[in-house]
Amino acid sequence: MSNEPAAPARCWHWDGTAGRYCRALDGVRRYLTGYRCPLHTPAALAGRPEVP
Ligand SMILES: [Zn+2]
C-alpha cells in the first residue's frame, strides 16, 4: 500500500443490492482492501470468523 491522503474512515464496501457504498462509520477498521465496517470485513464477506 502506498501513502494515501487522509480520508474519512468509512466502510467502502460496495453494496450491489442497494447500488451504493455502505459508508458506515461505526467500528470501521482498515484492512488490506481498505476501510471496512464489522459487517463487511474480508473475513465476514467470506463467511469466516474475524481474525484478531
Ligand atoms: Zn460496511
mmCIF file of the protein (N, C-alpha, C, O) and its ligand, coordinates in Angstrom:
data_MODEL
# 
_entry.id   MODEL 
# 
loop_
_entity.id 
_entity.type 
_entity.pdbx_number_of_molecules 
1 polymer     1 
2 non-polymer 1 
# 
_entity_poly.entity_id                      1 
_entity_poly.type                           'polypeptide(L)' 
_entity_poly.nstd_linkage                   no 
_entity_poly.nstd_monomer                   no 
_entity_poly.pdbx_seq_one_letter_code       MSNEPAAPARCWHWDGTAGRYCRALDGVRRYLTGYRCPLHTPAALAGRPEVP 
_entity_poly.pdbx_seq_one_letter_code_can   MSNEPAAPARCWHWDGTAGRYCRALDGVRRYLTGYRCPLHTPAALAGRPEVP 
_entity_poly.pdbx_strand_id                 A 
# 
loop_
_entity_poly_seq.entity_id 
_entity_poly_seq.num 
_entity_poly_seq.mon_id 
_entity_poly_seq.hetero 
1 1  MET n 
1 2  SER n 
1 3  ASN n 
1 4  GLU n 
1 5  PRO n 
1 6  ALA n 
1 7  ALA n 
1 8  PRO n 
1 9  ALA n 
1 10 ARG n 
1 11 CYS n 
1 12 TRP n 
1 13 HIS n 
1 14 TRP n 
1 15 ASP n 
1 16 GLY n 
1 17 THR n 
1 18 ALA n 
1 19 GLY n 
1 20 ARG n 
1 21 TYR n 
1 22 CYS n 
1 23 ARG n 
1 24 ALA n 
1 25 LEU n 
1 26 ASP n 
1 27 GLY n 
1 28 VAL n 
1 29 ARG n 
1 30 ARG n 
1 31 TYR n 
1 32 LEU n 
1 33 THR n 
1 34 GLY n 
1 35 TYR n 
1 36 ARG n 
1 37 CYS n 
1 38 PRO n 
1 39 LEU n 
1 40 HIS n 
1 41 THR n 
1 42 PRO n 
1 43 ALA n 
1 44 ALA n 
1 45 LEU n 
1 46 ALA n 
1 47 GLY n 
1 48 ARG n 
1 49 PRO n 
1 50 GLU n 
1 51 VAL n 
1 52 PRO n 
# 
loop_
_struct_asym.id 
_struct_asym.entity_id 
A 1 
B 2 
# 
loop_
_chem_comp.id 
_chem_comp.type 
_chem_comp.mon_nstd_flag 
ALA 'L-peptide linking' y 
ARG 'L-peptide linking' y 
ASN 'L-peptide linking' y 
ASP 'L-peptide linking' y 
CYS 'L-peptide linking' y 
GLU 'L-peptide linking' y 
GLY 'peptide linking'   y 
HIS 'L-peptide linking' y 
LEU 'L-peptide linking' y 
MET 'L-peptide linking' y 
PRO 'L-peptide linking' y 
SER 'L-peptide linking' y 
THR 'L-peptide linking' y 
TRP 'L-peptide linking' y 
TYR 'L-peptide linking' y 
VAL 'L-peptide linking' y 
ZN  non-polymer         . 
# 
_pdbx_entity_nonpoly.entity_id   2 
_pdbx_entity_nonpoly.name        ? 
_pdbx_entity_nonpoly.comp_id     ZN 
# 
_pdbx_nonpoly_scheme.asym_id         B 
_pdbx_nonpoly_scheme.entity_id       2 
_pdbx_nonpoly_scheme.mon_id          ZN 
_pdbx_nonpoly_scheme.ndb_seq_num     1 
_pdbx_nonpoly_scheme.pdb_seq_num     101 
_pdbx_nonpoly_scheme.auth_seq_num    101 
_pdbx_nonpoly_scheme.pdb_mon_id      ZN 
_pdbx_nonpoly_scheme.auth_mon_id     ZN 
_pdbx_nonpoly_scheme.pdb_strand_id   A 
_pdbx_nonpoly_scheme.pdb_ins_code    . 
# 
loop_
_atom_site.group_PDB 
_atom_site.id 
_atom_site.type_symbol 
_atom_site.label_atom_id 
_atom_site.label_alt_id 
_atom_site.label_comp_id 
_atom_site.label_asym_id 
_atom_site.label_entity_id 
_atom_site.label_seq_id 
_atom_site.pdbx_PDB_ins_code 
_atom_site.Cartn_x 
_atom_site.Cartn_y 
_atom_site.Cartn_z 
_atom_site.occupancy 
_atom_site.B_iso_or_equiv 
_atom_site.pdbx_formal_charge 
_atom_site.auth_seq_id 
_atom_site.auth_comp_id 
_atom_site.auth_asym_id 
_atom_site.auth_atom_id 
_atom_site.pdbx_PDB_model_num 
ATOM   1   N  N  . MET A 1 1  ? 0.853   -1.198  0.000  1.00 0.00 ? 1   MET A N  1 
ATOM   2   C  CA . MET A 1 1  ? 0.000   0.000   0.000  1.00 0.00 ? 1   MET A CA 1 
ATOM   3   C  C  . MET A 1 1  ? 0.888   1.247   0.000  1.00 0.00 ? 1   MET A C  1 
ATOM   4   O  O  . MET A 1 1  ? 1.840   1.336   0.776  1.00 0.00 ? 1   MET A O  1 
ATOM   5   N  N  . SER A 1 2  ? 0.588   2.165   -0.832 1.00 0.00 ? 2   SER A N  1 
ATOM   6   C  CA . SER A 1 2  ? 1.320   3.423   -0.854 1.00 0.00 ? 2   SER A CA 1 
ATOM   7   C  C  . SER A 1 2  ? 0.646   4.421   0.081  1.00 0.00 ? 2   SER A C  1 
ATOM   8   O  O  . SER A 1 2  ? -0.457  4.202   0.580  1.00 0.00 ? 2   SER A O  1 
ATOM   9   N  N  . ASN A 1 3  ? 1.343   5.502   0.291  1.00 0.00 ? 3   ASN A N  1 
ATOM   10  C  CA . ASN A 1 3  ? 0.730   6.528   1.133  1.00 0.00 ? 3   ASN A CA 1 
ATOM   11  C  C  . ASN A 1 3  ? -0.503  7.107   0.441  1.00 0.00 ? 3   ASN A C  1 
ATOM   12  O  O  . ASN A 1 3  ? -0.521  7.335   -0.769 1.00 0.00 ? 3   ASN A O  1 
ATOM   13  N  N  . GLU A 1 4  ? -1.522  7.332   1.252  1.00 0.00 ? 4   GLU A N  1 
ATOM   14  C  CA . GLU A 1 4  ? -2.759  7.865   0.696  1.00 0.00 ? 4   GLU A CA 1 
ATOM   15  C  C  . GLU A 1 4  ? -3.136  9.117   1.467  1.00 0.00 ? 4   GLU A C  1 
ATOM   16  O  O  . GLU A 1 4  ? -2.814  9.230   2.650  1.00 0.00 ? 4   GLU A O  1 
ATOM   17  N  N  . PRO A 1 5  ? -3.795  10.038  0.838  1.00 0.00 ? 5   PRO A N  1 
ATOM   18  C  CA . PRO A 1 5  ? -4.245  11.229  1.551  1.00 0.00 ? 5   PRO A CA 1 
ATOM   19  C  C  . PRO A 1 5  ? -5.246  10.847  2.637  1.00 0.00 ? 5   PRO A C  1 
ATOM   20  O  O  . PRO A 1 5  ? -5.937  9.833   2.542  1.00 0.00 ? 5   PRO A O  1 
ATOM   21  N  N  . ALA A 1 6  ? -5.303  11.665  3.644  1.00 0.00 ? 6   ALA A N  1 
ATOM   22  C  CA . ALA A 1 6  ? -6.231  11.396  4.728  1.00 0.00 ? 6   ALA A CA 1 
ATOM   23  C  C  . ALA A 1 6  ? -7.656  11.328  4.191  1.00 0.00 ? 6   ALA A C  1 
ATOM   24  O  O  . ALA A 1 6  ? -8.109  12.205  3.454  1.00 0.00 ? 6   ALA A O  1 
ATOM   25  N  N  . ALA A 1 7  ? -8.333  10.280  4.576  1.00 0.00 ? 7   ALA A N  1 
ATOM   26  C  CA . ALA A 1 7  ? -9.710  10.107  4.123  1.00 0.00 ? 7   ALA A CA 1 
ATOM   27  C  C  . ALA A 1 7  ? -10.557 9.700   5.320  1.00 0.00 ? 7   ALA A C  1 
ATOM   28  O  O  . ALA A 1 7  ? -10.049 9.086   6.257  1.00 0.00 ? 7   ALA A O  1 
ATOM   29  N  N  . PRO A 1 8  ? -11.817 10.029  5.298  1.00 0.00 ? 8   PRO A N  1 
ATOM   30  C  CA . PRO A 1 8  ? -12.676 9.611   6.403  1.00 0.00 ? 8   PRO A CA 1 
ATOM   31  C  C  . PRO A 1 8  ? -12.722 8.099   6.500  1.00 0.00 ? 8   PRO A C  1 
ATOM   32  O  O  . PRO A 1 8  ? -12.804 7.402   5.489  1.00 0.00 ? 8   PRO A O  1 
ATOM   33  N  N  . ALA A 1 9  ? -12.668 7.600   7.719  1.00 0.00 ? 9   ALA A N  1 
ATOM   34  C  CA . ALA A 1 9  ? -12.681 6.159   7.930  1.00 0.00 ? 9   ALA A CA 1 
ATOM   35  C  C  . ALA A 1 9  ? -14.105 5.648   7.795  1.00 0.00 ? 9   ALA A C  1 
ATOM   36  O  O  . ALA A 1 9  ? -14.824 5.462   8.777  1.00 0.00 ? 9   ALA A O  1 
ATOM   37  N  N  . ARG A 1 10 ? -14.480 5.432   6.567  1.00 0.00 ? 10  ARG A N  1 
ATOM   38  C  CA . ARG A 1 10 ? -15.806 4.885   6.303  1.00 0.00 ? 10  ARG A CA 1 
ATOM   39  C  C  . ARG A 1 10 ? -15.665 3.537   5.621  1.00 0.00 ? 10  ARG A C  1 
ATOM   40  O  O  . ARG A 1 10 ? -14.656 3.258   4.974  1.00 0.00 ? 10  ARG A O  1 
ATOM   41  N  N  . CYS A 1 11 ? -16.669 2.719   5.769  1.00 0.00 ? 11  CYS A N  1 
ATOM   42  C  CA . CYS A 1 11 ? -16.672 1.440   5.073  1.00 0.00 ? 11  CYS A CA 1 
ATOM   43  C  C  . CYS A 1 11 ? -16.971 1.681   3.594  1.00 0.00 ? 11  CYS A C  1 
ATOM   44  O  O  . CYS A 1 11 ? -18.004 2.247   3.237  1.00 0.00 ? 11  CYS A O  1 
ATOM   45  N  N  . TRP A 1 12 ? -16.056 1.245   2.757  1.00 0.00 ? 12  TRP A N  1 
ATOM   46  C  CA . TRP A 1 12 ? -16.247 1.460   1.312  1.00 0.00 ? 12  TRP A CA 1 
ATOM   47  C  C  . TRP A 1 12 ? -16.641 0.176   0.593  1.00 0.00 ? 12  TRP A C  1 
ATOM   48  O  O  . TRP A 1 12 ? -16.352 -0.018  -0.587 1.00 0.00 ? 12  TRP A O  1 
ATOM   49  N  N  . HIS A 1 13 ? -17.297 -0.674  1.332  1.00 0.00 ? 13  HIS A N  1 
ATOM   50  C  CA . HIS A 1 13 ? -17.819 -1.874  0.685  1.00 0.00 ? 13  HIS A CA 1 
ATOM   51  C  C  . HIS A 1 13 ? -18.934 -1.489  -0.280 1.00 0.00 ? 13  HIS A C  1 
ATOM   52  O  O  . HIS A 1 13 ? -19.836 -0.738  0.089  1.00 0.00 ? 13  HIS A O  1 
ATOM   53  N  N  . TRP A 1 14 ? -18.884 -1.993  -1.505 1.00 0.00 ? 14  TRP A N  1 
ATOM   54  C  CA . TRP A 1 14 ? -19.931 -1.702  -2.482 1.00 0.00 ? 14  TRP A CA 1 
ATOM   55  C  C  . TRP A 1 14 ? -21.096 -2.660  -2.276 1.00 0.00 ? 14  TRP A C  1 
ATOM   56  O  O  . TRP A 1 14 ? -20.958 -3.876  -2.403 1.00 0.00 ? 14  TRP A O  1 
ATOM   57  N  N  . ASP A 1 15 ? -22.232 -2.084  -1.958 1.00 0.00 ? 15  ASP A N  1 
ATOM   58  C  CA . ASP A 1 15 ? -23.441 -2.874  -1.781 1.00 0.00 ? 15  ASP A CA 1 
ATOM   59  C  C  . ASP A 1 15 ? -24.166 -2.922  -3.124 1.00 0.00 ? 15  ASP A C  1 
ATOM   60  O  O  . ASP A 1 15 ? -24.910 -2.006  -3.476 1.00 0.00 ? 15  ASP A O  1 
ATOM   61  N  N  . GLY A 1 16 ? -23.940 -3.987  -3.855 1.00 0.00 ? 16  GLY A N  1 
ATOM   62  C  CA . GLY A 1 16 ? -24.521 -4.094  -5.191 1.00 0.00 ? 16  GLY A CA 1 
ATOM   63  C  C  . GLY A 1 16 ? -26.033 -4.149  -5.165 1.00 0.00 ? 16  GLY A C  1 
ATOM   64  O  O  . GLY A 1 16 ? -26.692 -3.690  -6.098 1.00 0.00 ? 16  GLY A O  1 
ATOM   65  N  N  . THR A 1 17 ? -26.590 -4.712  -4.095 1.00 0.00 ? 17  THR A N  1 
ATOM   66  C  CA . THR A 1 17 ? -28.042 -4.809  -3.994 1.00 0.00 ? 17  THR A CA 1 
ATOM   67  C  C  . THR A 1 17 ? -28.675 -3.434  -3.846 1.00 0.00 ? 17  THR A C  1 
ATOM   68  O  O  . THR A 1 17 ? -29.693 -3.126  -4.466 1.00 0.00 ? 17  THR A O  1 
ATOM   69  N  N  . ALA A 1 18 ? -28.042 -2.614  -3.004 1.00 0.00 ? 18  ALA A N  1 
ATOM   70  C  CA . ALA A 1 18 ? -28.571 -1.276  -2.765 1.00 0.00 ? 18  ALA A CA 1 
ATOM   71  C  C  . ALA A 1 18 ? -28.065 -0.276  -3.809 1.00 0.00 ? 18  ALA A C  1 
ATOM   72  O  O  . ALA A 1 18 ? -28.620 0.814   -3.951 1.00 0.00 ? 18  ALA A O  1 
ATOM   73  N  N  . GLY A 1 19 ? -27.021 -0.648  -4.529 1.00 0.00 ? 19  GLY A N  1 
ATOM   74  C  CA . GLY A 1 19 ? -26.474 0.239   -5.545 1.00 0.00 ? 19  GLY A CA 1 
ATOM   75  C  C  . GLY A 1 19 ? -25.732 1.421   -4.959 1.00 0.00 ? 19  GLY A C  1 
ATOM   76  O  O  . GLY A 1 19 ? -25.709 2.507   -5.540 1.00 0.00 ? 19  GLY A O  1 
ATOM   77  N  N  . ARG A 1 20 ? -25.118 1.200   -3.790 1.00 0.00 ? 20  ARG A N  1 
ATOM   78  C  CA . ARG A 1 20 ? -24.368 2.292   -3.164 1.00 0.00 ? 20  ARG A CA 1 
ATOM   79  C  C  . ARG A 1 20 ? -23.304 1.692   -2.250 1.00 0.00 ? 20  ARG A C  1 
ATOM   80  O  O  . ARG A 1 20 ? -23.289 0.491   -1.981 1.00 0.00 ? 20  ARG A O  1 
ATOM   81  N  N  . TYR A 1 21 ? -22.412 2.569   -1.780 1.00 0.00 ? 21  TYR A N  1 
ATOM   82  C  CA . TYR A 1 21 ? -21.424 2.129   -0.810 1.00 0.00 ? 21  TYR A CA 1 
ATOM   83  C  C  . TYR A 1 21 ? -22.067 2.054   0.563  1.00 0.00 ? 21  TYR A C  1 
ATOM   84  O  O  . TYR A 1 21 ? -23.036 2.753   0.860  1.00 0.00 ? 21  TYR A O  1 
ATOM   85  N  N  . CYS A 1 22 ? -21.498 1.182   1.395  1.00 0.00 ? 22  CYS A N  1 
ATOM   86  C  CA . CYS A 1 22 ? -22.005 1.031   2.765  1.00 0.00 ? 22  CYS A CA 1 
ATOM   87  C  C  . CYS A 1 22 ? -21.820 2.344   3.534  1.00 0.00 ? 22  CYS A C  1 
ATOM   88  O  O  . CYS A 1 22 ? -22.774 2.878   4.101  1.00 0.00 ? 22  CYS A O  1 
ATOM   89  N  N  . ARG A 1 23 ? -20.600 2.854   3.548  1.00 0.00 ? 23  ARG A N  1 
ATOM   90  C  CA . ARG A 1 23 ? -20.248 4.130   4.172  1.00 0.00 ? 23  ARG A CA 1 
ATOM   91  C  C  . ARG A 1 23 ? -20.548 4.189   5.663  1.00 0.00 ? 23  ARG A C  1 
ATOM   92  O  O  . ARG A 1 23 ? -20.766 5.269   6.212  1.00 0.00 ? 23  ARG A O  1 
ATOM   93  N  N  . ALA A 1 24 ? -20.559 3.045   6.312  1.00 0.00 ? 24  ALA A N  1 
ATOM   94  C  CA . ALA A 1 24 ? -20.758 3.038   7.758  1.00 0.00 ? 24  ALA A CA 1 
ATOM   95  C  C  . ALA A 1 24 ? -19.547 3.666   8.449  1.00 0.00 ? 24  ALA A C  1 
ATOM   96  O  O  . ALA A 1 24 ? -18.424 3.607   7.950  1.00 0.00 ? 24  ALA A O  1 
ATOM   97  N  N  . LEU A 1 25 ? -19.804 4.260   9.594  1.00 0.00 ? 25  LEU A N  1 
ATOM   98  C  CA . LEU A 1 25 ? -18.726 4.899   10.348 1.00 0.00 ? 25  LEU A CA 1 
ATOM   99  C  C  . LEU A 1 25 ? -18.378 4.131   11.625 1.00 0.00 ? 25  LEU A C  1 
ATOM   100 O  O  . LEU A 1 25 ? -17.260 4.230   12.130 1.00 0.00 ? 25  LEU A O  1 
ATOM   101 N  N  . ASP A 1 26 ? -19.331 3.377   12.134 1.00 0.00 ? 26  ASP A N  1 
ATOM   102 C  CA . ASP A 1 26 ? -19.129 2.714   13.419 1.00 0.00 ? 26  ASP A CA 1 
ATOM   103 C  C  . ASP A 1 26 ? -18.249 1.484   13.305 1.00 0.00 ? 26  ASP A C  1 
ATOM   104 O  O  . ASP A 1 26 ? -18.503 0.601   12.486 1.00 0.00 ? 26  ASP A O  1 
ATOM   105 N  N  . GLY A 1 27 ? -17.223 1.432   14.121 1.00 0.00 ? 27  GLY A N  1 
ATOM   106 C  CA . GLY A 1 27 ? -16.381 0.242   14.200 1.00 0.00 ? 27  GLY A CA 1 
ATOM   107 C  C  . GLY A 1 27 ? -15.538 -0.007  12.970 1.00 0.00 ? 27  GLY A C  1 
ATOM   108 O  O  . GLY A 1 27 ? -15.079 -1.126  12.745 1.00 0.00 ? 27  GLY A O  1 
ATOM   109 N  N  . VAL A 1 28 ? -15.330 1.026   12.171 1.00 0.00 ? 28  VAL A N  1 
ATOM   110 C  CA . VAL A 1 28 ? -14.561 0.848   10.938 1.00 0.00 ? 28  VAL A CA 1 
ATOM   111 C  C  . VAL A 1 28 ? -13.085 0.650   11.243 1.00 0.00 ? 28  VAL A C  1 
ATOM   112 O  O  . VAL A 1 28 ? -12.500 1.381   12.042 1.00 0.00 ? 28  VAL A O  1 
ATOM   113 N  N  . ARG A 1 29 ? -12.495 -0.337  10.604 1.00 0.00 ? 29  ARG A N  1 
ATOM   114 C  CA . ARG A 1 29 ? -11.064 -0.602  10.723 1.00 0.00 ? 29  ARG A CA 1 
ATOM   115 C  C  . ARG A 1 29 ? -10.472 -0.706  9.331  1.00 0.00 ? 29  ARG A C  1 
ATOM   116 O  O  . ARG A 1 29 ? -11.176 -0.933  8.347  1.00 0.00 ? 29  ARG A O  1 
ATOM   117 N  N  . ARG A 1 30 ? -9.162  -0.534  9.275  1.00 0.00 ? 30  ARG A N  1 
ATOM   118 C  CA . ARG A 1 30 ? -8.517  -0.608  7.973  1.00 0.00 ? 30  ARG A CA 1 
ATOM   119 C  C  . ARG A 1 30 ? -8.002  -2.019  7.698  1.00 0.00 ? 30  ARG A C  1 
ATOM   120 O  O  . ARG A 1 30 ? -7.328  -2.622  8.532  1.00 0.00 ? 30  ARG A O  1 
ATOM   121 N  N  . TYR A 1 31 ? -8.325  -2.521  6.537  1.00 0.00 ? 31  TYR A N  1 
ATOM   122 C  CA . TYR A 1 31 ? -7.872  -3.833  6.093  1.00 0.00 ? 31  TYR A CA 1 
ATOM   123 C  C  . TYR A 1 31 ? -7.071  -3.666  4.812  1.00 0.00 ? 31  TYR A C  1 
ATOM   124 O  O  . TYR A 1 31 ? -6.934  -2.562  4.283  1.00 0.00 ? 31  TYR A O  1 
ATOM   125 N  N  . LEU A 1 32 ? -6.539  -4.793  4.322  1.00 0.00 ? 32  LEU A N  1 
ATOM   126 C  CA . LEU A 1 32 ? -5.749  -4.734  3.088  1.00 0.00 ? 32  LEU A CA 1 
ATOM   127 C  C  . LEU A 1 32 ? -6.562  -4.140  1.950  1.00 0.00 ? 32  LEU A C  1 
ATOM   128 O  O  . LEU A 1 32 ? -6.023  -3.467  1.072  1.00 0.00 ? 32  LEU A O  1 
ATOM   129 N  N  . THR A 1 33 ? -7.843  -4.392  1.971  1.00 0.00 ? 33  THR A N  1 
ATOM   130 C  CA . THR A 1 33 ? -8.705  -3.930  0.881  1.00 0.00 ? 33  THR A CA 1 
ATOM   131 C  C  . THR A 1 33 ? -9.270  -2.545  1.137  1.00 0.00 ? 33  THR A C  1 
ATOM   132 O  O  . THR A 1 33 ? -9.988  -1.999  0.300  1.00 0.00 ? 33  THR A O  1 
ATOM   133 N  N  . GLY A 1 34 ? -8.942  -1.968  2.311  1.00 0.00 ? 34  GLY A N  1 
ATOM   134 C  CA . GLY A 1 34 ? -9.444  -0.637  2.625  1.00 0.00 ? 34  GLY A CA 1 
ATOM   135 C  C  . GLY A 1 34 ? -10.254 -0.650  3.903  1.00 0.00 ? 34  GLY A C  1 
ATOM   136 O  O  . GLY A 1 34 ? -10.251 -1.638  4.638  1.00 0.00 ? 34  GLY A O  1 
ATOM   137 N  N  . TYR A 1 35 ? -10.948 0.445   4.170  1.00 0.00 ? 35  TYR A N  1 
ATOM   138 C  CA . TYR A 1 35 ? -11.744 0.524   5.387  1.00 0.00 ? 35  TYR A CA 1 
ATOM   139 C  C  . TYR A 1 35 ? -12.998 -0.318  5.252  1.00 0.00 ? 35  TYR A C  1 
ATOM   140 O  O  . TYR A 1 35 ? -13.679 -0.321  4.227  1.00 0.00 ? 35  TYR A O  1 
ATOM   141 N  N  . ARG A 1 36 ? -13.273 -1.036  6.343  1.00 0.00 ? 36  ARG A N  1 
ATOM   142 C  CA . ARG A 1 36 ? -14.468 -1.870  6.346  1.00 0.00 ? 36  ARG A CA 1 
ATOM   143 C  C  . ARG A 1 36 ? -15.125 -1.835  7.719  1.00 0.00 ? 36  ARG A C  1 
ATOM   144 O  O  . ARG A 1 36 ? -14.442 -1.836  8.743  1.00 0.00 ? 36  ARG A O  1 
ATOM   145 N  N  . CYS A 1 37 ? -16.461 -1.804  7.734  1.00 0.00 ? 37  CYS A N  1 
ATOM   146 C  CA . CYS A 1 37 ? -17.190 -1.917  8.988  1.00 0.00 ? 37  CYS A CA 1 
ATOM   147 C  C  . CYS A 1 37 ? -17.225 -3.400  9.386  1.00 0.00 ? 37  CYS A C  1 
ATOM   148 O  O  . CYS A 1 37 ? -16.883 -4.266  8.581  1.00 0.00 ? 37  CYS A O  1 
ATOM   149 N  N  . PRO A 1 38 ? -17.635 -3.690  10.619 1.00 0.00 ? 38  PRO A N  1 
ATOM   150 C  CA . PRO A 1 38 ? -17.614 -5.077  11.084 1.00 0.00 ? 38  PRO A CA 1 
ATOM   151 C  C  . PRO A 1 38 ? -18.412 -6.038  10.192 1.00 0.00 ? 38  PRO A C  1 
ATOM   152 O  O  . PRO A 1 38 ? -18.097 -7.227  10.128 1.00 0.00 ? 38  PRO A O  1 
ATOM   153 N  N  . LEU A 1 39 ? -19.428 -5.537  9.514  1.00 0.00 ? 39  LEU A N  1 
ATOM   154 C  CA . LEU A 1 39 ? -20.237 -6.413  8.664  1.00 0.00 ? 39  LEU A CA 1 
ATOM   155 C  C  . LEU A 1 39 ? -19.542 -6.757  7.353  1.00 0.00 ? 39  LEU A C  1 
ATOM   156 O  O  . LEU A 1 39 ? -19.877 -7.750  6.708  1.00 0.00 ? 39  LEU A O  1 
ATOM   157 N  N  . HIS A 1 40 ? -18.584 -5.940  6.966  1.00 0.00 ? 40  HIS A N  1 
ATOM   158 C  CA . HIS A 1 40 ? -18.015 -6.081  5.622  1.00 0.00 ? 40  HIS A CA 1 
ATOM   159 C  C  . HIS A 1 40 ? -16.518 -6.317  5.611  1.00 0.00 ? 40  HIS A C  1 
ATOM   160 O  O  . HIS A 1 40 ? -15.845 -5.996  4.631  1.00 0.00 ? 40  HIS A O  1 
ATOM   161 N  N  . THR A 1 41 ? -15.993 -6.872  6.682  1.00 0.00 ? 41  THR A N  1 
ATOM   162 C  CA . THR A 1 41 ? -14.570 -7.216  6.664  1.00 0.00 ? 41  THR A CA 1 
ATOM   163 C  C  . THR A 1 41 ? -14.352 -8.346  5.663  1.00 0.00 ? 41  THR A C  1 
ATOM   164 O  O  . THR A 1 41 ? -15.289 -9.071  5.330  1.00 0.00 ? 41  THR A O  1 
ATOM   165 N  N  . PRO A 1 42 ? -13.127 -8.497  5.187  1.00 0.00 ? 42  PRO A N  1 
ATOM   166 C  CA . PRO A 1 42 ? -12.847 -9.601  4.245  1.00 0.00 ? 42  PRO A CA 1 
ATOM   167 C  C  . PRO A 1 42 ? -13.291 -10.942 4.812  1.00 0.00 ? 42  PRO A C  1 
ATOM   168 O  O  . PRO A 1 42 ? -13.840 -11.776 4.092  1.00 0.00 ? 42  PRO A O  1 
ATOM   169 N  N  . ALA A 1 43 ? -13.054 -11.148 6.093  1.00 0.00 ? 43  ALA A N  1 
ATOM   170 C  CA . ALA A 1 43 ? -13.433 -12.416 6.706  1.00 0.00 ? 43  ALA A CA 1 
ATOM   171 C  C  . ALA A 1 43 ? -14.948 -12.576 6.745  1.00 0.00 ? 43  ALA A C  1 
ATOM   172 O  O  . ALA A 1 43 ? -15.476 -13.652 6.466  1.00 0.00 ? 43  ALA A O  1 
ATOM   173 N  N  . ALA A 1 44 ? -15.640 -11.498 7.094  1.00 0.00 ? 44  ALA A N  1 
ATOM   174 C  CA . ALA A 1 44 ? -17.095 -11.558 7.179  1.00 0.00 ? 44  ALA A CA 1 
ATOM   175 C  C  . ALA A 1 44 ? -17.702 -11.857 5.810  1.00 0.00 ? 44  ALA A C  1 
ATOM   176 O  O  . ALA A 1 44 ? -18.642 -12.645 5.700  1.00 0.00 ? 44  ALA A O  1 
ATOM   177 N  N  . LEU A 1 45 ? -17.168 -11.234 4.780  1.00 0.00 ? 45  LEU A N  1 
ATOM   178 C  CA . LEU A 1 45 ? -17.701 -11.453 3.440  1.00 0.00 ? 45  LEU A CA 1 
ATOM   179 C  C  . LEU A 1 45 ? -17.428 -12.869 2.956  1.00 0.00 ? 45  LEU A C  1 
ATOM   180 O  O  . LEU A 1 45 ? -18.161 -13.415 2.131  1.00 0.00 ? 45  LEU A O  1 
ATOM   181 N  N  . ALA A 1 46 ? -16.347 -13.456 3.491  1.00 0.00 ? 46  ALA A N  1 
ATOM   182 C  CA . ALA A 1 46 ? -16.012 -14.824 3.099  1.00 0.00 ? 46  ALA A CA 1 
ATOM   183 C  C  . ALA A 1 46 ? -16.727 -15.845 3.982  1.00 0.00 ? 46  ALA A C  1 
ATOM   184 O  O  . ALA A 1 46 ? -16.590 -17.051 3.780  1.00 0.00 ? 46  ALA A O  1 
ATOM   185 N  N  . GLY A 1 47 ? -17.487 -15.358 4.958  1.00 0.00 ? 47  GLY A N  1 
ATOM   186 C  CA . GLY A 1 47 ? -18.220 -16.252 5.826  1.00 0.00 ? 47  GLY A CA 1 
ATOM   187 C  C  . GLY A 1 47 ? -17.363 -16.902 6.882  1.00 0.00 ? 47  GLY A C  1 
ATOM   188 O  O  . GLY A 1 47 ? -17.704 -17.950 7.432  1.00 0.00 ? 47  GLY A O  1 
ATOM   189 N  N  . ARG A 1 48 ? -16.231 -16.255 7.160  1.00 0.00 ? 48  ARG A N  1 
ATOM   190 C  CA . ARG A 1 48 ? -15.322 -16.796 8.171  1.00 0.00 ? 48  ARG A CA 1 
ATOM   191 C  C  . ARG A 1 48 ? -15.306 -15.893 9.400  1.00 0.00 ? 48  ARG A C  1 
ATOM   192 O  O  . ARG A 1 48 ? -15.630 -14.709 9.312  1.00 0.00 ? 48  ARG A O  1 
ATOM   193 N  N  . PRO A 1 49 ? -14.924 -16.460 10.555 1.00 0.00 ? 49  PRO A N  1 
ATOM   194 C  CA . PRO A 1 49 ? -14.796 -15.634 11.759 1.00 0.00 ? 49  PRO A CA 1 
ATOM   195 C  C  . PRO A 1 49 ? -13.664 -14.626 11.596 1.00 0.00 ? 49  PRO A C  1 
ATOM   196 O  O  . PRO A 1 49 ? -12.703 -14.848 10.859 1.00 0.00 ? 49  PRO A O  1 
ATOM   197 N  N  . GLU A 1 50 ? -13.809 -13.531 12.298 1.00 0.00 ? 50  GLU A N  1 
ATOM   198 C  CA . GLU A 1 50 ? -12.817 -12.461 12.205 1.00 0.00 ? 50  GLU A CA 1 
ATOM   199 C  C  . GLU A 1 50 ? -11.477 -12.913 12.767 1.00 0.00 ? 50  GLU A C  1 
ATOM   200 O  O  . GLU A 1 50 ? -11.421 -13.591 13.793 1.00 0.00 ? 50  GLU A O  1 
ATOM   201 N  N  . VAL A 1 51 ? -10.408 -12.536 12.095 1.00 0.00 ? 51  VAL A N  1 
ATOM   202 C  CA . VAL A 1 51 ? -9.056  -12.841 12.577 1.00 0.00 ? 51  VAL A CA 1 
ATOM   203 C  C  . VAL A 1 51 ? -8.598  -11.675 13.445 1.00 0.00 ? 51  VAL A C  1 
ATOM   204 O  O  . VAL A 1 51 ? -8.651  -10.524 13.012 1.00 0.00 ? 51  VAL A O  1 
ATOM   205 N  N  . PRO A 1 52 ? -8.157  -11.956 14.642 1.00 0.00 ? 52  PRO A N  1 
ATOM   206 C  CA . PRO A 1 52 ? -7.730  -10.875 15.539 1.00 0.00 ? 52  PRO A CA 1 
ATOM   207 C  C  . PRO A 1 52 ? -6.582  -10.058 14.954 1.00 0.00 ? 52  PRO A C  1 
ATOM   208 O  O  . PRO A 1 52 ? -6.111  -9.113  15.587 1.00 0.00 ? 52  PRO A O  1 
HETATM 209 ZN ZN . ZN  B 2 .  ? -19.964 -1.870  5.616  1.00 0.00 2 101 ZN  A ZN 1 
# 
